[in-house]
Amino acid sequence: MNVPKKNPEAAADERETPAARWERIRKKLRAELGEETYMSWFASLQLVDCDGRLSRLSVPTRFLKSWIEEHHFQRLKDHWQTELPGIEKVELVVRTAVMRSQVAGEKAEGVAIANPEADRFGKRGILRATGNVRADGPGGSPLDPRMTFTTFIVGKQNGLAHAAAKQIVEAGTNANGTPRFNPLYVHASVGLGKTHLLQAIAHAYDAQGKRAVYLTAEKFMYGFVAALKNQSAIAFKEALRGIDALIIDDLQFLQGRAVQQEFCHTLNALTDAGRQVVVAADRPPVELENLEDRVRSRLGGGLTVEVGPMDEELRLNILMARAALLKAEDARFDVPMPVLAHIASQVTQSGRDLEAAVTRLLHHSQFYKKAVTTELADEVIRDLVRPTDPRRIRVEDILRVVSKHYGVTRADLLSSRRTANVVRPRQIAMYLAKVLTLRSLPEIGRRFGGRDHTTVLHAVRKIEGLVQGDKALAEEIEVLKRMLME
């Protein structure tokens, strides 16, 4: 009896580890969704196990779990079934739950056992001092000692935010002694220096002997929920409200009605008492749809500043500073200016990528005993060079451009008016929001006066149908797209 020989490539494919398959899926997600979306929602996703029929992935928070399940679960499942056709189920679990299972004896590969959140907040959920924060006040997330005003590289794109931050720590107050900018709200895309600026403020307060707490939104949520669970909510509130400055990073992740209410109460209490509040997020307050209206309104009542994309001059200055720092540690490391200029022209998205490029140059040049050249630079930055992202278009931009183009007001577009001169521009604006932004239909509906997602879907399908047979309308929409892209 002749036994058919197995295809060597198929056999090799079967032997491939789940980790290797998961790495390919991660790369596909990064390519499909773009760097900003991937880093915001998928960078912390980890493979727990995969037995050929079930793939289990873990995330650090329940909010991330629910968001991925709502927006991208089918995409995840499709990728797994492409890699392993036998996969029947993809499961998302919260990482702390996996940790408990691991303590009970279950295998949970690649998941840390330690729970730094529980350690930082303590058994009763009350903030404790950690890192550089004074022991006599409430603590927060650890501070990176490198992230100070001294090491922050200033350019045209971040100059306004830097100046506002400096004024805050240099006793920038009004005649009545209250902070001049309160709250200070900084927004920017990933890797443009928000966290550096916020931690620099915390370091400066600490150097002055003042009590400042730096927290990510996730840490704030964890601390408040833990305090509620352990019946120490009052102590948690009093600890936060007795400080000189509250600094919150990544506010876009703040989730939950009770948590948002407590954040709003804390914000009001601190600002009314003349204490400083600094907040950072990846978009302006008006675009944080998951926040309640009163929270957005309170945040927008202070100074809002944007940190824009880095130009080539700022990128070069960041590279020069990083290279000088590494040269101080190792005098043999020398990067010629043409090499730095080449990297600045190629790596355009993130300050972290720029620092990573110089660090890689150091290690490659030392390990391979090579001189630092443009060719070596191209080799080490290959995965850091990404296609230039188109200008990020916001729903607010669409409302502004469409209202001006059609001679209606923004209020008209958000109203319930059904006259023809308002309905068509409103439908076009909804269509543009769907095709030019990453917003979901429910999010777009909320931005258009709290409409249902079915109304947005009807508008999108209506305009899609009209442009097929109306050349003038199709050209008009292309004009609007170009105006938004400029």
Secondary structure as UniProt FT lines:
FT   HELIX           8..15
FT   HELIX           18..33
FT   HELIX           35..41
FT   TURN            42..44
FT   STRAND          46..50
FT   STRAND          54..59
FT   HELIX           62..71
FT   HELIX           73..83
FT   TURN            85..86
FT   STRAND          89..94
FT   HELIX           95..103
FT   TURN            104..105
FT   TURN            109..110
FT   HELIX           116..121
FT   TURN            122..125
FT   TURN            131..132
FT   TURN            135..136
FT   TURN            145..146
FT   TURN            149..151
FT   TURN            156..158
FT   HELIX           159..169
FT   TURN            170..171
FT   TURN            175..176
FT   STRAND          184..187
FT   TURN            190..191
FT   HELIX           194..207
FT   TURN            208..209
FT   STRAND          212..216
FT   HELIX           217..229
FT   TURN            230..231
FT   HELIX           233..241
FT   STRAND          245..249
FT   HELIX           251..253
FT   HELIX           257..272
FT   TURN            273..274
FT   STRAND          276..281
FT   HELIX           285..287
FT   TURN            289..290
FT   HELIX           293..300
FT   STRAND          303..306
FT   HELIX           312..329
FT   TURN            331..332
FT   HELIX           337..346
FT   HELIX           351..368
FT   HELIX           374..380
FT   HELIX           382..384
FT   HELIX           395..406
FT   HELIX           410..414
FT   HELIX           420..436
FT   HELIX           441..447
FT   TURN            448..449
FT   HELIX           453..469
FT   HELIX           471..485
//
